[in-house]
Amino acid sequence: METYTFLRQLADSWALLALTLIFLGVVLWALRPGSNAVHRDIANSIFRNEKQPGDPNKDPKSAKEA
């Protein structure tokens, strides 16, 4: 059997199956029930060290002009 033919058959069957299972595993791991708190903490981490948060009602254009 030629090397190319063997590798082509391997990629068409087992490698595709392995990559599909890895993808599904990563998606299920990210969406597991216990990860909600971790994702919330990561999403809010950029605000963790703010000393004075900005005013959400203030227009950003008026802050540049002032």
C-alpha positions in Angstrom: 0.0 0.0 0.0 1.3 3.4 -0.9 2.0 5.9 1.9 -0.2 8.5 0.4 -3.2 6.1 0.1 -2.8 5.0 3.6 -2.6 8.5 5.0 -5.5 9.6 2.9 -7.7 6.8 4.2 -6.6 7.5 7.8 -7.4 11.2 7.4 -10.8 10.4 5.8 -11.9 8.1 8.6 -10.1 8.0 12.0 -8.6 11.5 12.0 -11.9 13.1 11.2 -13.6 11.1 13.9 -10.9 12.0 16.4 -11.1 15.7 15.6 -14.9 15.7 15.8 -14.8 14.0 19.2 -12.2 16.5 20.4 -14.3 19.4 19.2 -17.5 18.1 20.9 -15.5 17.5 24.1 -14.2 21.1 24.2 -17.7 22.5 23.5 -19.3 20.4 26.2 -16.5 21.3 28.6 -17.0 25.0 28.0 -20.8 24.7 28.4 -20.8 22.5 31.5 -23.2 23.6 34.3 -20.4 24.5 36.8 -18.6 26.8 34.4 -21.1 29.7 34.6 -19.3 31.3 37.6 -15.9 31.0 35.9 -17.1 32.6 32.7 -18.8 35.4 34.6 -15.5 36.0 36.6 -13.4 36.1 33.4 -15.9 38.4 31.6 -15.8 40.9 34.5 -12.0 40.6 35.2 -11.2 43.7 33.1 -13.2 45.9 35.6 -11.6 44.4 38.7 -9.0 47.1 39.3 -10.9 50.2 38.3 -10.6 52.9 40.9 -13.3 55.1 39.5 -15.7 53.6 36.9 -17.0 55.9 34.2 -20.5 57.3 34.2 -22.6 55.1 31.8 -25.0 58.1 31.2 -22.3 60.4 30.1 -21.8 61.0 26.3 -18.2 59.9 25.3 -18.0 62.7 22.7 -18.6 65.4 25.4 -15.7 63.9 27.5 -13.3 64.4 24.6 -14.3 68.0 24.1 -14.0 68.9 27.8 
